[in-house]
Amino acid sequence: MATLKTEIRSGVYYDSAKLMSLQRSLAELPGILDAGVVMGTDSNKELLAHIGLDTPEVRATKPDDLAIVVKAENEKAALEALEKVEGLLAARKASSDQAYQPRSLESAVNALPDAEWVIISVAGRYATAVTREALRLGKHVHLFSDNVSLDNEIALKKEAREYGLLVMGPDCGTAMVDGYGLAFANKIRKGPIGIVAAAGTGLQQVSTRIHQLGSGITFGIGTGGRDLKAEVGAITFLMALDVLTRDPDTKVIVLTSKPPSPKVAEEVLKVARKAGKPVVVNFIARPVTTLRDGNLFFATGLDDAARLAVELANNPPKLTGDADLPIEKFTPQQKYLRGLFSGGTLAYEAQHILYGYVPRVLANSPINKEFQLPDAFVSQEHCIVDLGEDEFTVGRLHPMMDNELRIRRLYEEAKDPEVAVIFLDVVIGYGSHPDPASEIAPAIAKCIADAKKDGRHLEVVCVACGTDEDPQNLNNQIAQLKAAGAMVDTSNEVICRYVGRTLRALAERDEPKAKTVGKPVDLEGLKKPLAAINVGLESFSENLKDQGAPYVQVDWKPPAGGNEKLIDILQKMKPRRK
């Protein structure tokens, strides 16, 4: 009959890696059927009970007690196994070649004052206090620990933001800092691509594929999987994006995450559009409606994100960021689009594309019936009017043949002090007006001139559809329209996206300016040769040693006997950084 034997050691602490190693060593001994080696937390006691290793002694343990339980074929095998515990623990301790292990984080900082980072992998119930102490000592934190409450995560990240320090995590498995890998990381060459990831294995996949494709990275900043949730609000993500934006060695930025909060994702993209460098975006489960939006390049997956980043790094594109838009020329009242189309399909495509930039575009022939223009003859808000619809062609030629109605409507829209952009299509070819630009261009020039007299900037944009072999000659039409002051392109999509970016920028202009919160991360400090203090899993110190990075392993044990309430009180008594 199987025998259960228990040994309890009070007031000791070992990290989970040591405990698992001891557990495996005990389970491999002759006559041992199973073994459990855990700290006496409620969750660990439940785990032992679940696998049939529950005993009265285990049930009586406190969080700072070490519980060792063996299930053996007989009592003799059980007792012999417990006698070997001390030797097994001593062997594990001897495996560390660090001569001195400070007992506190503060002592570790004194031993390695150049350390910019503290890597924390202690049990989640203690991780908040250790992280807070690291921040108040002026250190960035890689918080590997999980089981940190959402409230604590928010509080830690807000405090870190005040100091200009990064908290990567909790539950951040992977990070790379200027050529060094932290925790679960790969050996990646240095290069021109920076990554911000709310996804550990996502960061590993993108970075390894970048390496395989012949490029490399500057930083791989993990944020923890919850950072893009609405409650957290992308605190670390936005700080990391700012770091990569300011870093001259980072030529391309990659953003990737597990499914983000839609509202937070939009806020991140708003900031990314101002980065002044290419930004590759891969937000899993977020629909990709366009492949490019100014300096933003949208990837369909992790591999695509890596491929795009390498291509952009090797062949820097000409960027058309929102900073290039004529926003400052418009008056505060100007904010609306008026589209006057002769082509129904072009009008439909314009609506479809613009929905990706502004929430609402009215139309007399809408894709979304909710956006029906009440009166096709009276414009409202952003609107697109297809002048080829039946209500406009009764007793009248189609607008591709007759410009009279459209020109009349153009004059009306141009007088509206709230109109910023007027969008026209000019379609040529057999059957169309023999020279539409000869009539439309003078009207455009007059509208722009009249608006200028009124102190307004009027943006008139045109898509020209045709060829240079058409009777009207495409190049001739374009020349006339440009001479009148219009922006012209032969791609409806290109013009639509320019219009969309302009409308979005106008809307954001009218939003209340966000107050600057916290201070920027010190980029120069972040780029110093990496040195780190490790609190928790010793294997992370071994990783640093293999990479030639200076480190100090802390011989950490929970203060206050593991009493979490008392630990919290003691932390609050310590002064905050100024």
N, C-alpha and C positions, 0 to 999 in steps of 0.2 A: 504494500500500500504506500502511495506517495506521501512524503513528509514535507511540511512547510516549516521553515526556520527563518526568523527575522532578527536583524540587528539594527538598532537605532543609534545614530551618532548625533548628538545635539551640538548646536552652535557651529556647524561646519558648512562650507559652501563649495560646490564644484559646478563648473559650467556643464551644459548638456552634452558636449562632445566627450568630456572625461567620463561622465556617468554612463553614456552609451557604450563607450569602450570597455569600461569595467563590467557592464551588464553582459556584453558579448563574451568577454573573457570568462566570466563565471558560467555562462550557459554552455561553454565548450568543455568544461571540466567533466571528468568521468562521473557517471551516475546522476548528473544534473539534468532535469527535464525542462526547467524554465527558470528565469531569473528576472528580477525587477530591481533597478537601482534608480531612485528618484528623490528629489527634494520633496518635503512633506506638504505640498500645496494641495488645496481641495481638488483641483483638476487632476493632479498626479495620483491622488488617492482613488479617485473615481476610475482612472485608467487601470490601476492595479486590481481593483475590484472587478472590472470588466474582463480581465484575462485570468481571473481565478487566483490572484496572489494577494488577496485581502486577508489581513490578520488584525487582531485587537491592538497590537503594538503599532501597526501602520495607522489605524484609525485615530490613535491618540497623538500622532505627530503634529508638530508645528511647522510653518513654512521654512524655518531655518534648521530643521532636522533632516538628516540624511537617512532614508529608509532603504535597507538592503534586504531583499526577500529572495530565498532560493527554494525551489520545488525540486526535491530529489527522490530517487528511488528508495532511499532509506535514510535513517537519521545520521548514520556514519558519514555518508557522502555529503549530506547537508552541512554537518559540522566542519568537515575537512575543507569544504568550499569557503565557508565563512572565515576560517583560519587563514586563507590565502588572500583575503581582501587587502590587508595592510601592504603585503608585498606587491600586489598588483597596482595599488595606488602609488606606492613609492616608485615603481618602475615608470609609471606615467609622469611623475614629477621630475624624475631624473632625465627624461627625454628633452626637457627644455634646457638650452644652453645659455640662457640669459643669466648672468651672474647675479644681478640684483633686480628684483621685481618689487617696485614700490607698492605700498598697500593702498594708496589713495591716488585719485586723479590729480590732485594738486601737487603731490610729490612727483608724479610722472611728468608733469609740465615743467617742474624745476629741473628734472633730470634731462629733459629734451625740450628746451625752450623754443627751438626752431620748428617744432611740430605745429602745422596749421590745421591738422585733422585729428579727430578722435573717432575711432571706429567702435561702435557699441553693439554688443550682441548678448547682453545679459537678459535674463528673463523679463518679459514684458512688464511685469508688475513693478520692477525696479528701474526700468529703462527711462522713464520720464525724469526721475530725479537725477540720474547720471547725465542725461542729455542737458538738463537745465544747468547743472554744474559746469559742463563743458562749455556751454554758451557763455556763461558768466566768467569763464576763464579766457574768453576770446577765441574759441576754436570752432571751426566748421565741424559738423557732425555727419558721419555716415551711420545712420540708425538702422542696423540690420534687424534688430529685435522686432518681433510681431506682438500681437495681443496688447498693443497700446491703444487706449480708448481714443475715439474720434475727438472728444473734447480736449484731451491732453495733446493730441497731434496739433490741433488748431492753436492752442495756447503756446506750444513750443515754437511753432513756425512764426507766429506773430511776434514773439519775443526775439527770435532770430532775425527777423526782418528789421526790427528796431536797431539791432547791432550791425547790420550788413553782413550777416553770417548765413550760410546755407545749412539747412537740415534736410538731408537726403533720407527720406523714410517717414514713418516707420515701415518695416517690412520692405526695405530697399535691398535687393539682393546684389545689385551690380552697379559699379561706377568706375570710371576711368578719368584720372586727373593728370593731364600733361604727360602722358606716356606710362603712367602707373595704374595697374588694376587693383581695385579694392573689392574685398569679399569674393563673390562669384564673378570672375572676370577672365577674359582671354588676353593673350599677348597680341596686342594690336599695334602696328607701326604708327608713328606720329604722322600727321598729315593735315590737310586744310579743312576737314569737315568736323563740325561740332554737333553733338546730339543731346537733346533733352528728352527723357523718356519716363513716363509714368507706367513703365512695364519693364521688368528686369530681363526676362528672356527676350523681349522685343529689342532691348538695347543690345543684348549679346548677338542676336541674329543680324541686326542692321550693321553693327560694327564689324562682325566677322566677314560678312559679305562685302563690305567696303574694303577690308583688307584683302580678301580674295580677288577683288577686282582691281587691285594694284594701288589703291589709295590708302589713306590713313585718317586718324582723327586727332583733334586737339583735346577735347573734353567729351566724356560721356557722363552726363549728370542725371542720375536717377532721382526720382522724387517720391517714390512710394506710390502704390496703386490708387490711393484715395485722393491724391492731390488735386485732380481735376473734377472731383465731386463738388456739387454746389455748396456744400457746407464749408469746405476748405477754401475754395475759390482760387485754386492754382497759385498759392502763395510761393512755393518753391519753384514751380514751373516758370512763372513770370520772372522771378529773380534770376534763374538760370538762363532764360532767353535774353535777358538784359546783359548778362556776362558775355554770352556768345556774340551778341550784337556789337559790344564794345571791343571785343578781342580782335586785334588786327590780323592775327594768324588764322582765325576762323573765316574762311571764304564762303562756306555754305553751311546752313543750319538745317538739321533734321529734327522734326517734332513727331513723336510717336507716343501713343497711349492706348490703354484699354478703353472701352466705351466711355467717353467723357460726358459730363453734363452739357447739354446743348448750349445753354447760356454761357457757361464758362468757356467752352470751346470757341464761341464767337468772340469773347473778350480776348482770348489768347491770339486769335487770328487778327483782331484789330491791332494789337500791339505788334504782331509779326509783320504786318504790312508796312510798318514804319522802320523795319530793320535796316533797310538800305543795302541788303544783300539777299541772294536767293535763299528761300526757306522752303524745304520739302516737308509736306504735311501728310501724315498717315495716322488719322484718328480712326481706330477700328470701329466698325459699325456706323460711322457717320457717312451718309450718302455723298458720293463724289459727283457733283453736278457740272464741274468743269475741270479741265486738266491744268489750267493756269489762270491766275487772277493777279495781275501785276507781277510782284516779286514772289508770289506764292505758287508753288508747283505741287499739285495734289497726286499722291501715289495711291495705287490700288491695293497695296500690301507691303509687307516688310521688305521683301526682295526688290520690289519696284522702287521703294524709297531709297534703298542702297544704290541701286543702278542709277536713278535720277541724280542723286547727290554726287556720285562720281562723274557723271556726264557734265553736270553743271560746274564742278570744280575744274575739270579738264578744259571745258569750253564755256567760259563765263558769258552769260547772256546779257543782252542789252536790257536793262530793267526799266520798267514803266511803273514806278511806284506812285502812290497817291500824292507824294510830295510834288510830282510833276503836273498835277491837275491845277486848273486856274481858279481854285476855290476862293482865294483872297480877292479876286476881281469882282465877285458877285456881291450885291448888297445883302444885308441881313434878311430882307424879305424874300429874296429869290431862293427857291428850293424845288420847283416843280418841273417836270418834263411834259412836253406836248409832242406827241408823235403824229405826223400826218402822212399816211401811207397810201400808195396806189396799189401795192401788191399785198394780197391777203395773207399769203404764206409768210412773207417777210414780216408782216405785222404779228402773226402768230409766234414766229421764232423770237421776235423782240420781246414779247410778253414772257415767253418761257425763260429766256436768259435773264431778264431783269428781275424775275421773282427770286433769283439767287442773290440779289443785291439790296432790294427794298421789299418790304412785306406786302405792298399793295400797289397794283397798277390797274386802273380802270380801263375798260375798252368797250366799244360798241359791238365787237364780236369777240368776247373774252374766252380764253381757254377755261378759266375758272368762273363758273356762273355767278359766284359770290361777288365778282368784280365787274358786274354789268354797269356800264355807264348809263345813268338814268335817261339822259337826253343826248343823243349822238351829236346834236347841233350845239351843245353847251359843254365845254370842257370843265373838268373838276380834278383837283389833286394831280397826281401823275396819271396821265391817260394816253392811250394810243387809239387813234381813230383810223379805221380802214375806210377810205373814201370810195372804195370800189363796191361797198355793200349796197344793197338794193335801195335803202332810204336816200342815197345820194345820186343814184343813176336814173331815177324816174324822169324821163324827158330830157336827159342830159347824157353826153358822151362819157365813156369811162375815163377816169383821171389819168390813165396812161396816154390818152389821146387829147385831153382837154385840161389845161392847167388852171382855168379860170377860178373854179371853186376852191382849189387848194391854195392858190395865191391869196384869195380873199380871206380864207381861214388863217393863213400865215400872218397876215397883217393883224388880225384880231388877237392871236395868241401873243404876238410880239409886244403888244401894248400892255399886257397883263404884268403888273409889277412883281408878281410872285413867280413868274416863269423864268427859269434859268437856262433851260436847254430846249431847243426845237429840233426834232429828228425827222428828216425827210428821206424817202427813197426816190431815186431817179432811174427809171427803167427804160432802156432803149431797145431798139431792134425793129424788125418788120412789124408794121401795124401800130407802132407807138408814134407819139408826136415827132415830127421831123427834126426838131431841135429844142427839146424841153428846157435845156439850160439857158437858152437865150431869153426865155420868159421868167424862169425861176430865179436865176442868178441876180438880175436887177432887183427883184423883190427882196431877196436875202440881204443884199447890200443896203437897201433902204431901211430894212428892219434893224440891222446892226447899227447903222448910223443914227437912227431915231432913238434907239435905246441908249446909245452913248450920250446923246444930247440930254437925256433924262438922268444921266449919272449911273446907268446900269450897263453891265456887261452881258450881252446875249450870245450864248454859245449855239451856233447852228451847225449841225452835223448831218452828213449825207452819205448814204450808201449808193454807189453807182453800179448798176447791173447792166452789163453788155460787153462788147468786144470792140477792138479797134477796126474791125472789118464791117461792123454794123453801119448802115447808112448815116447815122448820126455821129459816128466815130467816138468811141469811149474816151479817148485821150482829150479830145476837144471839149467834151462835156465836163470832164473833171477840171480842165484848165479854167473854164468859165466859172464853175462853182467855187474853186479855190480863190480866184481873183476877186470874187464877191465877199470873201472872208469866211467861207464855210470850211470845216474840216471834212475831208472826203476820203473814203476807202472803198475798195471794191468788195470787201467782205462784210456782210451784214453782222456776222458774229463779232468781228473786231470792233465795229462801231458800237454794237450793243454793249459790249463789255466796257468800253470807254465810257459810255453813257452811264452804265450801272455803277462804275467806280466813282464817277462824278456825283451822282445822286447820293450814294452811300456817304461820301465825304461831306457833302452838304448836310446830311442828316446828323452825322457825328459832330459837325461844327456846332450845331444847335444844342447838343447835349451838354449838361453841366460838366465842367472840367473836374476830373478826379483829383482829389488832393494827393500830393505826394506822401506816401507812407513809407516809413523806414528810411534806410540809407543804402546806397548801392554797395555791392560786394567789391572789396578791394581786389581788382584784377591783378595787380602786380604781386600781391601776397599769394594769390591763388596759383600764380605761375612760378613761384619759387620751387626749387627742388623738393620733392615730396618727402616729408617726415611725418610720422603718425604715431599716435598713442592708441593702443588696442585694449579695450575693456571687454573681456568675454572670451570667445573661442580662440584658442591659441593657434589654430590652423591659419587664421588671418594674419597673425604675426609671421608665421612661416612663409606665407605668400609674399609679404613685404621683404623679408630677408632674401628670398630667391630673386627678387627684382632689384636688390641693392639699395633699398630705401631704409634710412634710419628709422628705428621704431623702439618703443618701450612697451612691454607687456605688463599690465597692471595685475597684481595678485589681489584681485578685487573680491570682497565679500560684502553682503548686504549690511549696511549700518543698522543700528538700533535693533539688532536681533531679527531683522527682516520685517519689523512692524511697519507696514506701509503708511499708516496714518502718522506715525512718529517721524518717519523719513520725510514725509511731505511737510510736516511742521518745521523740521530742522532745515529743509531747503528754503522755506519761506523766511526763515530767520537770517539767512545769508544775504548780504547786500547785492543788489542788481548792479550790472555794469552801467557805467555812465557813458 
